[in-house]
């Protein structure tokens, strides 16, 4: 089953829950990032300052 959860804050790509697994990351602020954008540390640091 594929269910739309929301869109990536950075690239606006749709993020889905597939078979119970989220295809992205939820930040502390409740915003979503796709895995590609989450792996770009320079972007994540500007969005989530507590990210290491």
mmCIF file as Biopython writes it, N, C-alpha, C and O atoms, coordinates in Angstrom:
data_model
#
loop_
_atom_site.group_PDB
_atom_site.id
_atom_site.type_symbol
_atom_site.label_atom_id
_atom_site.label_alt_id
_atom_site.label_comp_id
_atom_site.label_asym_id
_atom_site.label_entity_id
_atom_site.label_seq_id
_atom_site.pdbx_PDB_ins_code
_atom_site.Cartn_x
_atom_site.Cartn_y
_atom_site.Cartn_z
_atom_site.occupancy
_atom_site.B_iso_or_equiv
_atom_site.auth_seq_id
_atom_site.auth_asym_id
_atom_site.pdbx_PDB_model_num
ATOM 1   N N  . UNK A ? 1  ? 0.836  -1.172 0.000  1.0 0.0 1  A 1 
ATOM 2   C CA . UNK A ? 1  ? 0.000  0.000  0.000  1.0 0.0 1  A 1 
ATOM 3   C C  . UNK A ? 1  ? 0.887  1.243  0.000  1.0 0.0 1  A 1 
ATOM 4   O O  . UNK A ? 1  ? 1.890  1.295  0.711  1.0 0.0 1  A 1 
ATOM 5   N N  . UNK A ? 2  ? 0.518  2.236  -0.792 1.0 0.0 2  A 1 
ATOM 6   C CA . UNK A ? 2  ? 1.277  3.470  -0.934 1.0 0.0 2  A 1 
ATOM 7   C C  . UNK A ? 2  ? 0.367  4.637  -0.568 1.0 0.0 2  A 1 
ATOM 8   O O  . UNK A ? 2  ? -0.671 4.842  -1.196 1.0 0.0 2  A 1 
ATOM 9   N N  . UNK A ? 3  ? 0.765  5.411  0.463  1.0 0.0 3  A 1 
ATOM 10  C CA . UNK A ? 3  ? -0.077 6.501  0.948  1.0 0.0 3  A 1 
ATOM 11  C C  . UNK A ? 3  ? 0.737  7.796  1.017  1.0 0.0 3  A 1 
ATOM 12  O O  . UNK A ? 3  ? 1.797  7.833  1.642  1.0 0.0 3  A 1 
ATOM 13  N N  . UNK A ? 4  ? 0.244  8.845  0.381  1.0 0.0 4  A 1 
ATOM 14  C CA . UNK A ? 4  ? 0.921  10.139 0.392  1.0 0.0 4  A 1 
ATOM 15  C C  . UNK A ? 4  ? 0.887  10.720 1.800  1.0 0.0 4  A 1 
ATOM 16  O O  . UNK A ? 4  ? -0.170 10.801 2.426  1.0 0.0 4  A 1 
ATOM 17  N N  . UNK A ? 5  ? 2.077  11.130 2.297  1.0 0.0 5  A 1 
ATOM 18  C CA . UNK A ? 5  ? 2.184  11.709 3.636  1.0 0.0 5  A 1 
ATOM 19  C C  . UNK A ? 5  ? 2.324  13.230 3.537  1.0 0.0 5  A 1 
ATOM 20  O O  . UNK A ? 5  ? 1.735  13.965 4.329  1.0 0.0 5  A 1 
ATOM 21  N N  . UNK A ? 6  ? 3.100  13.693 2.568  1.0 0.0 6  A 1 
ATOM 22  C CA . UNK A ? 6  ? 3.324  15.128 2.399  1.0 0.0 6  A 1 
ATOM 23  C C  . UNK A ? 6  ? 4.388  15.369 1.353  1.0 0.0 6  A 1 
ATOM 24  O O  . UNK A ? 6  ? 4.667  14.493 0.533  1.0 0.0 6  A 1 
ATOM 25  N N  . UNK A ? 7  ? 4.995  16.566 1.372  1.0 0.0 7  A 1 
ATOM 26  C CA . UNK A ? 7  ? 6.042  16.903 0.411  1.0 0.0 7  A 1 
ATOM 27  C C  . UNK A ? 7  ? 7.312  17.326 1.132  1.0 0.0 7  A 1 
ATOM 28  O O  . UNK A ? 7  ? 7.272  17.821 2.258  1.0 0.0 7  A 1 
ATOM 29  N N  . UNK A ? 8  ? 8.434  17.123 0.463  1.0 0.0 8  A 1 
ATOM 30  C CA . UNK A ? 8  ? 9.745  17.501 1.003  1.0 0.0 8  A 1 
ATOM 31  C C  . UNK A ? 8  ? 9.831  19.023 1.096  1.0 0.0 8  A 1 
ATOM 32  O O  . UNK A ? 8  ? 9.481  19.727 0.149  1.0 0.0 8  A 1 
ATOM 33  N N  . UNK A ? 9  ? 10.295 19.522 2.228  1.0 0.0 9  A 1 
ATOM 34  C CA . UNK A ? 9  ? 10.433 20.960 2.445  1.0 0.0 9  A 1 
ATOM 35  C C  . UNK A ? 9  ? 11.412 21.578 1.455  1.0 0.0 9  A 1 
ATOM 36  O O  . UNK A ? 9  ? 11.257 22.742 1.087  1.0 0.0 9  A 1 
ATOM 37  N N  . UNK A ? 10 ? 12.412 20.825 1.019  1.0 0.0 10 A 1 
ATOM 38  C CA . UNK A ? 10 ? 13.455 21.355 0.144  1.0 0.0 10 A 1 
ATOM 39  C C  . UNK A ? 10 ? 13.074 21.267 -1.333 1.0 0.0 10 A 1 
ATOM 40  O O  . UNK A ? 10 ? 12.999 22.290 -2.013 1.0 0.0 10 A 1 
ATOM 41  N N  . UNK A ? 11 ? 12.836 20.061 -1.831 1.0 0.0 11 A 1 
ATOM 42  C CA . UNK A ? 11 ? 12.657 19.857 -3.273 1.0 0.0 11 A 1 
ATOM 43  C C  . UNK A ? 11 ? 11.200 19.697 -3.696 1.0 0.0 11 A 1 
ATOM 44  O O  . UNK A ? 11 ? 10.910 19.597 -4.888 1.0 0.0 11 A 1 
ATOM 45  N N  . UNK A ? 12 ? 10.293 19.672 -2.741 1.0 0.0 12 A 1 
ATOM 46  C CA . UNK A ? 12 ? 8.843  19.560 -3.001 1.0 0.0 12 A 1 
ATOM 47  C C  . UNK A ? 12 ? 8.428  18.218 -3.601 1.0 0.0 12 A 1 
ATOM 48  O O  . UNK A ? 12 ? 7.329  18.098 -4.142 1.0 0.0 12 A 1 
ATOM 49  N N  . UNK A ? 13 ? 9.300  17.204 -3.511 1.0 0.0 13 A 1 
ATOM 50  C CA . UNK A ? 13 ? 8.969  15.853 -3.976 1.0 0.0 13 A 1 
ATOM 51  C C  . UNK A ? 13 ? 7.976  15.215 -3.006 1.0 0.0 13 A 1 
ATOM 52  O O  . UNK A ? 13 ? 8.073  15.407 -1.794 1.0 0.0 13 A 1 
ATOM 53  N N  . UNK A ? 14 ? 7.022  14.453 -3.545 1.0 0.0 14 A 1 
ATOM 54  C CA . UNK A ? 14 ? 6.049  13.763 -2.693 1.0 0.0 14 A 1 
ATOM 55  C C  . UNK A ? 14 ? 6.741  12.701 -1.846 1.0 0.0 14 A 1 
ATOM 56  O O  . UNK A ? 14 ? 7.624  11.990 -2.326 1.0 0.0 14 A 1 
ATOM 57  N N  . UNK A ? 15 ? 6.336  12.601 -0.591 1.0 0.0 15 A 1 
ATOM 58  C CA . UNK A ? 15 ? 6.866  11.598 0.328  1.0 0.0 15 A 1 
ATOM 59  C C  . UNK A ? 15 ? 5.716  10.677 0.707  1.0 0.0 15 A 1 
ATOM 60  O O  . UNK A ? 15 ? 4.642  11.130 1.103  1.0 0.0 15 A 1 
ATOM 61  N N  . UNK A ? 16 ? 5.960  9.377  0.578  1.0 0.0 16 A 1 
ATOM 62  C CA . UNK A ? 16 ? 4.924  8.371  0.797  1.0 0.0 16 A 1 
ATOM 63  C C  . UNK A ? 16 ? 5.274  7.462  1.966  1.0 0.0 16 A 1 
ATOM 64  O O  . UNK A ? 16 ? 6.440  7.298  2.325  1.0 0.0 16 A 1 
ATOM 65  N N  . UNK A ? 17 ? 4.240  6.880  2.547  1.0 0.0 17 A 1 
ATOM 66  C CA . UNK A ? 17 ? 4.376  5.775  3.482  1.0 0.0 17 A 1 
ATOM 67  C C  . UNK A ? 17 ? 4.071  4.532  2.654  1.0 0.0 17 A 1 
ATOM 68  O O  . UNK A ? 17 ? 2.982  4.404  2.093  1.0 0.0 17 A 1 
ATOM 69  N N  . UNK A ? 18 ? 5.031  3.621  2.580  1.0 0.0 18 A 1 
ATOM 70  C CA . UNK A ? 18 ? 4.861  2.407  1.775  1.0 0.0 18 A 1 
ATOM 71  C C  . UNK A ? 18 ? 5.026  1.190  2.666  1.0 0.0 18 A 1 
ATOM 72  O O  . UNK A ? 18 ? 6.099  0.956  3.221  1.0 0.0 18 A 1 
ATOM 73  N N  . UNK A ? 19 ? 3.969  0.426  2.796  1.0 0.0 19 A 1 
ATOM 74  C CA . UNK A ? 19 ? 3.971  -0.789 3.610  1.0 0.0 19 A 1 
ATOM 75  C C  . UNK A ? 19 ? 4.411  -0.502 5.050  1.0 0.0 19 A 1 
ATOM 76  O O  . UNK A ? 19 ? 5.087  -1.319 5.674  1.0 0.0 19 A 1 
ATOM 77  N N  . UNK A ? 20 ? 4.019  0.668  5.569  1.0 0.0 20 A 1 
ATOM 78  C CA . UNK A ? 20 ? 4.337  1.006  6.948  1.0 0.0 20 A 1 
ATOM 79  C C  . UNK A ? 20 ? 5.649  1.725  7.156  1.0 0.0 20 A 1 
ATOM 80  O O  . UNK A ? 20 ? 5.998  2.038  8.294  1.0 0.0 20 A 1 
ATOM 81  N N  . UNK A ? 21 ? 6.399  2.002  6.083  1.0 0.0 21 A 1 
ATOM 82  C CA . UNK A ? 21 ? 7.692  2.679  6.192  1.0 0.0 21 A 1 
ATOM 83  C C  . UNK A ? 21 ? 7.637  4.029  5.493  1.0 0.0 21 A 1 
ATOM 84  O O  . UNK A ? 21 ? 7.209  4.118  4.342  1.0 0.0 21 A 1 
ATOM 85  N N  . UNK A ? 22 ? 8.064  5.069  6.175  1.0 0.0 22 A 1 
ATOM 86  C CA . UNK A ? 22 ? 8.095  6.415  5.620  1.0 0.0 22 A 1 
ATOM 87  C C  . UNK A ? 22 ? 9.307  6.558  4.713  1.0 0.0 22 A 1 
ATOM 88  O O  . UNK A ? 22 ? 10.425 6.234  5.113  1.0 0.0 22 A 1 
ATOM 89  N N  . UNK A ? 23 ? 9.094  7.040  3.498  1.0 0.0 23 A 1 
ATOM 90  C CA . UNK A ? 23 ? 10.194 7.246  2.557  1.0 0.0 23 A 1 
ATOM 91  C C  . UNK A ? 23 ? 10.759 8.654  2.707  1.0 0.0 23 A 1 
ATOM 92  O O  . UNK A ? 23 ? 10.851 9.401  1.732  1.0 0.0 23 A 1 
ATOM 93  N N  . UNK A ? 24 ? 11.132 9.007  3.921  1.0 0.0 24 A 1 
ATOM 94  C CA . UNK A ? 24 ? 11.691 10.311 4.212  1.0 0.0 24 A 1 
ATOM 95  C C  . UNK A ? 24 ? 11.969 10.434 5.691  1.0 0.0 24 A 1 
ATOM 96  O O  . UNK A ? 24 ? 11.986 9.445  6.423  1.0 0.0 24 A 1 
ATOM 97  N N  . UNK A ? 25 ? 12.190 11.677 6.124  1.0 0.0 25 A 1 
ATOM 98  C CA . UNK A ? 25 ? 12.563 11.951 7.504  1.0 0.0 25 A 1 
ATOM 99  C C  . UNK A ? 25 ? 11.672 13.075 8.025  1.0 0.0 25 A 1 
ATOM 100 O O  . UNK A ? 25 ? 11.415 14.050 7.319  1.0 0.0 25 A 1 
ATOM 101 N N  . UNK A ? 26 ? 11.205 12.934 9.261  1.0 0.0 26 A 1 
ATOM 102 C CA . UNK A ? 26 ? 10.435 13.989 9.901  1.0 0.0 26 A 1 
ATOM 103 C C  . UNK A ? 26 ? 11.380 14.761 10.823 1.0 0.0 26 A 1 
ATOM 104 O O  . UNK A ? 26 ? 12.003 14.176 11.709 1.0 0.0 26 A 1 
ATOM 105 N N  . UNK A ? 27 ? 11.483 16.072 10.611 1.0 0.0 27 A 1 
ATOM 106 C CA . UNK A ? 27 ? 12.320 16.916 11.457 1.0 0.0 27 A 1 
ATOM 107 C C  . UNK A ? 27 ? 11.582 17.238 12.754 1.0 0.0 27 A 1 
ATOM 108 O O  . UNK A ? 27 ? 10.372 17.034 12.851 1.0 0.0 27 A 1 
ATOM 109 N N  . UNK A ? 28 ? 12.307 17.737 13.743 1.0 0.0 28 A 1 
ATOM 110 C CA . UNK A ? 28 ? 11.705 18.067 15.039 1.0 0.0 28 A 1 
ATOM 111 C C  . UNK A ? 28 ? 10.571 19.068 14.900 1.0 0.0 28 A 1 
ATOM 112 O O  . UNK A ? 28 ? 9.632  19.054 15.696 1.0 0.0 28 A 1 
ATOM 113 N N  . UNK A ? 29 ? 10.648 19.942 13.892 1.0 0.0 29 A 1 
ATOM 114 C CA . UNK A ? 29 ? 9.611  20.941 13.666 1.0 0.0 29 A 1 
ATOM 115 C C  . UNK A ? 29 ? 8.380  20.339 13.011 1.0 0.0 29 A 1 
ATOM 116 O O  . UNK A ? 29 ? 7.393  21.042 12.791 1.0 0.0 29 A 1 
ATOM 117 N N  . UNK A ? 30 ? 8.420  19.040 12.694 1.0 0.0 30 A 1 
ATOM 118 C CA . UNK A ? 30 ? 7.295  18.365 12.057 1.0 0.0 30 A 1 
ATOM 119 C C  . UNK A ? 30 ? 7.312  18.451 10.543 1.0 0.0 30 A 1 
ATOM 120 O O  . UNK A ? 30 ? 6.376  17.994 9.887  1.0 0.0 30 A 1 
ATOM 121 N N  . UNK A ? 31 ? 8.365  19.032 9.976  1.0 0.0 31 A 1 
ATOM 122 C CA . UNK A ? 31 ? 8.484  19.137 8.524  1.0 0.0 31 A 1 
ATOM 123 C C  . UNK A ? 31 ? 9.117  17.872 7.965  1.0 0.0 31 A 1 
ATOM 124 O O  . UNK A ? 31 ? 9.816  17.146 8.671  1.0 0.0 31 A 1 
ATOM 125 N N  . UNK A ? 32 ? 8.860  17.617 6.676  1.0 0.0 32 A 1 
ATOM 126 C CA . UNK A ? 32 ? 9.354  16.410 6.020  1.0 0.0 32 A 1 
ATOM 127 C C  . UNK A ? 32 ? 10.510 16.717 5.074  1.0 0.0 32 A 1 
ATOM 128 O O  . UNK A ? 32 ? 10.538 17.764 4.427  1.0 0.0 32 A 1 
ATOM 129 N N  . UNK A ? 33 ? 11.456 15.793 5.004  1.0 0.0 33 A 1 
ATOM 130 C CA . UNK A ? 33 ? 12.537 15.830 4.020  1.0 0.0 33 A 1 
ATOM 131 C C  . UNK A ? 33 ? 12.618 14.466 3.359  1.0 0.0 33 A 1 
ATOM 132 O O  . UNK A ? 33 ? 12.482 13.443 4.031  1.0 0.0 33 A 1 
ATOM 133 N N  . UNK A ? 34 ? 12.839 14.437 2.043  1.0 0.0 34 A 1 
ATOM 134 C CA . UNK A ? 34 ? 13.097 13.161 1.373  1.0 0.0 34 A 1 
ATOM 135 C C  . UNK A ? 34 ? 14.507 12.716 1.766  1.0 0.0 34 A 1 
ATOM 136 O O  . UNK A ? 34 ? 15.289 13.513 2.283  1.0 0.0 34 A 1 
ATOM 137 N N  . UNK A ? 35 ? 14.826 11.454 1.524  1.0 0.0 35 A 1 
ATOM 138 C CA . UNK A ? 35 ? 16.148 10.952 1.907  1.0 0.0 35 A 1 
ATOM 139 C C  . UNK A ? 35 ? 17.268 11.679 1.175  1.0 0.0 35 A 1 
ATOM 140 O O  . UNK A ? 35 ? 18.328 11.908 1.758  1.0 0.0 35 A 1 
ATOM 141 N N  . UNK A ? 36 ? 17.061 12.050 -0.096 1.0 0.0 36 A 1 
ATOM 142 C CA . UNK A ? 36 ? 18.103 12.752 -0.864 1.0 0.0 36 A 1 
ATOM 143 C C  . UNK A ? 36 ? 18.458 14.079 -0.209 1.0 0.0 36 A 1 
ATOM 144 O O  . UNK A ? 36 ? 19.636 14.388 -0.031 1.0 0.0 36 A 1 
ATOM 145 N N  . UNK A ? 37 ? 17.453 14.864 0.150  1.0 0.0 37 A 1 
ATOM 146 C CA . UNK A ? 37 ? 17.707 16.156 0.781  1.0 0.0 37 A 1 
ATOM 147 C C  . UNK A ? 37 ? 18.253 15.982 2.194  1.0 0.0 37 A 1 
ATOM 148 O O  . UNK A ? 37 ? 19.081 16.780 2.634  1.0 0.0 37 A 1 
ATOM 149 N N  . UNK A ? 38 ? 17.814 14.975 2.899  1.0 0.0 38 A 1 
ATOM 150 C CA . UNK A ? 38 ? 18.310 14.723 4.253  1.0 0.0 38 A 1 
ATOM 151 C C  . UNK A ? 38 ? 19.804 14.410 4.232  1.0 0.0 38 A 1 
ATOM 152 O O  . UNK A ? 38 ? 20.523 14.752 5.172  1.0 0.0 38 A 1 
ATOM 153 N N  . UNK A ? 39 ? 20.272 13.766 3.175  1.0 0.0 39 A 1 
ATOM 154 C CA . UNK A ? 39 ? 21.685 13.410 3.068  1.0 0.0 39 A 1 
ATOM 155 C C  . UNK A ? 39 ? 22.567 14.606 2.717  1.0 0.0 39 A 1 
ATOM 156 O O  . UNK A ? 39 ? 23.790 14.509 2.812  1.0 0.0 39 A 1 
ATOM 157 N N  . UNK A ? 40 ? 21.982 15.720 2.317  1.0 0.0 40 A 1 
ATOM 158 C CA . UNK A ? 40 ? 22.733 16.940 2.022  1.0 0.0 40 A 1 
ATOM 159 C C  . UNK A ? 40 ? 22.899 17.710 3.321  1.0 0.0 40 A 1 
ATOM 160 O O  . UNK A ? 40 ? 22.037 18.512 3.681  1.0 0.0 40 A 1 
ATOM 161 N N  . UNK A ? 41 ? 23.991 17.475 4.025  1.0 0.0 41 A 1 
ATOM 162 C CA . UNK A ? 41 ? 24.184 18.021 5.368  1.0 0.0 41 A 1 
ATOM 163 C C  . UNK A ? 41 ? 24.084 19.545 5.422  1.0 0.0 41 A 1 
ATOM 164 O O  . UNK A ? 41 ? 23.578 20.087 6.405  1.0 0.0 41 A 1 
ATOM 165 N N  . UNK A ? 42 ? 24.551 20.241 4.400  1.0 0.0 42 A 1 
ATOM 166 C CA . UNK A ? 42 ? 24.510 21.701 4.451  1.0 0.0 42 A 1 
ATOM 167 C C  . UNK A ? 42 ? 23.076 22.210 4.485  1.0 0.0 42 A 1 
ATOM 168 O O  . UNK A ? 42 ? 22.803 23.217 5.139  1.0 0.0 42 A 1 
ATOM 169 N N  . UNK A ? 43 ? 22.160 21.549 3.802  1.0 0.0 43 A 1 
ATOM 170 C CA . UNK A ? 43 ? 20.758 21.967 3.836  1.0 0.0 43 A 1 
ATOM 171 C C  . UNK A ? 43 ? 20.139 21.617 5.179  1.0 0.0 43 A 1 
ATOM 172 O O  . UNK A ? 43 ? 19.455 22.443 5.785  1.0 0.0 43 A 1 
ATOM 173 N N  . UNK A ? 44 ? 20.372 20.417 5.640  1.0 0.0 44 A 1 
ATOM 174 C CA . UNK A ? 44 ? 19.766 19.969 6.892  1.0 0.0 44 A 1 
ATOM 175 C C  . UNK A ? 44 ? 20.231 20.846 8.043  1.0 0.0 44 A 1 
ATOM 176 O O  . UNK A ? 44 ? 19.436 21.160 8.929  1.0 0.0 44 A 1 
ATOM 177 N N  . UNK A ? 45 ? 21.477 21.244 8.054  1.0 0.0 45 A 1 
ATOM 178 C CA . UNK A ? 45 ? 21.984 22.091 9.135  1.0 0.0 45 A 1 
ATOM 179 C C  . UNK A ? 45 ? 21.269 23.435 9.160  1.0 0.0 45 A 1 
ATOM 180 O O  . UNK A ? 45 ? 21.050 23.999 10.232 1.0 0.0 45 A 1 
ATOM 181 N N  . UNK A ? 46 ? 20.904 23.952 7.997  1.0 0.0 46 A 1 
ATOM 182 C CA . UNK A ? 46 ? 20.209 25.239 7.976  1.0 0.0 46 A 1 
ATOM 183 C C  . UNK A ? 46 ? 18.749 25.093 8.398  1.0 0.0 46 A 1 
ATOM 184 O O  . UNK A ? 46 ? 18.162 26.041 8.918  1.0 0.0 46 A 1 
ATOM 185 N N  . UNK A ? 47 ? 18.160 23.924 8.183  1.0 0.0 47 A 1 
ATOM 186 C CA . UNK A ? 47 ? 16.759 23.692 8.523  1.0 0.0 47 A 1 
ATOM 187 C C  . UNK A ? 47 ? 16.626 23.206 9.961  1.0 0.0 47 A 1 
ATOM 188 O O  . UNK A ? 47 ? 15.702 23.602 10.672 1.0 0.0 47 A 1 
ATOM 189 N N  . UNK A ? 48 ? 17.549 22.347 10.389 1.0 0.0 48 A 1 
ATOM 190 C CA . UNK A ? 48 ? 17.509 21.732 11.718 1.0 0.0 48 A 1 
ATOM 191 C C  . UNK A ? 48 ? 18.877 21.940 12.385 1.0 0.0 48 A 1 
ATOM 192 O O  . UNK A ? 48 ? 19.746 21.075 12.274 1.0 0.0 48 A 1 
ATOM 193 N N  . UNK A ? 49 ? 19.083 23.065 13.072 1.0 0.0 49 A 1 
ATOM 194 C CA . UNK A ? 49 ? 20.391 23.386 13.644 1.0 0.0 49 A 1 
ATOM 195 C C  . UNK A ? 49 ? 20.931 22.349 14.628 1.0 0.0 49 A 1 
ATOM 196 O O  . UNK A ? 49 ? 22.140 22.294 14.851 1.0 0.0 49 A 1 
ATOM 197 N N  . UNK A ? 50 ? 20.069 21.534 15.216 1.0 0.0 50 A 1 
ATOM 198 C CA . UNK A ? 50 ? 20.523 20.528 16.183 1.0 0.0 50 A 1 
ATOM 199 C C  . UNK A ? 50 ? 20.997 19.248 15.501 1.0 0.0 50 A 1 
ATOM 200 O O  . UNK A ? 50 ? 21.492 18.344 16.174 1.0 0.0 50 A 1 
ATOM 201 N N  . UNK A ? 51 ? 20.855 19.153 14.157 1.0 0.0 51 A 1 
ATOM 202 C CA . UNK A ? 51 ? 21.269 17.945 13.427 1.0 0.0 51 A 1 
ATOM 203 C C  . UNK A ? 51 ? 22.800 17.864 13.417 1.0 0.0 51 A 1 
ATOM 204 O O  . UNK A ? 51 ? 23.479 18.857 13.160 1.0 0.0 51 A 1 
ATOM 205 N N  . UNK A ? 52 ? 23.322 16.695 13.694 1.0 0.0 52 A 1 
ATOM 206 C CA . UNK A ? 52 ? 24.779 16.491 13.743 1.0 0.0 52 A 1 
ATOM 207 C C  . UNK A ? 52 ? 25.265 15.852 12.470 1.0 0.0 52 A 1 
ATOM 208 O O  . UNK A ? 52 ? 26.461 15.602 12.322 1.0 0.0 52 A 1 
#
